[in-house]
Amino acid sequence: MKHRFDDLFKTVPARDKKGRTAGAATHKASINPATALDKTSSAAWEILDEEAEIRAQKTARLKAAREAQTKPASEE
């Protein structure tokens, strides 16, 4: 029996752009965290989400600047 590379990943759940699997809990899932651990987790998810958004914006800005720099003079 031969296994294909694609067959190995059929059971792996898809991930969104932040690396979370579908149905994974987010900091917005619970409106009022019940325990100290829930409050800490909620705060941590919020910080991570903010940092990811800032990082994505910075990456897009740097990519645009890099493309503008490497654009040949004939295209300008």
MOWOBEL-V268092 format. One record per backbone hydrogen bond with DSSP energy under -0.5 kcal/mol. CO is the residue of the C=O (numbers start at 1). NH is the residue of the N-H. E is the energy in kcal/mol with one decimal. If there is no record, write none. Layout:
# MOWOBEL-V268092
<<CO NH E> <CO NH E>>
This chain:
# MOWOBEL-V268092
<<4 8 -1.0> <5 8 -0.7> <5 9 -0.6> <6 9 -0.7> <7 10 -0.9> <9 12 -0.6> <14 22 -1.2> <16 19 -2.0> <20 16 -2.6> <21 24 -2.1> <26 29 -1.5> <29 31 -0.6> <31 33 -0.6> <35 39 -2.2> <36 40 -2.5> <37 41 -2.8> <38 42 -2.5> <39 43 -2.3> <40 44 -2.5> <41 45 -2.6> <42 46 -1.9> <43 47 -2.2> <44 48 -2.7> <45 49 -2.6> <46 50 -2.2> <47 51 -2.5> <48 52 -2.4> <49 53 -2.1> <50 54 -2.3> <51 55 -2.7> <52 56 -2.3> <53 57 -2.2> <54 58 -2.4> <55 59 -2.5> <56 60 -2.2> <57 61 -2.2> <58 62 -2.7> <59 63 -2.5> <60 64 -2.3> <61 65 -2.1> <62 66 -2.5> <63 67 -2.5> <64 68 -2.0> <65 69 -1.9> <66 70 -2.1> <67 71 -0.7> <72 75 -1.2> <72 76 -0.6> <73 76 -0.7>>
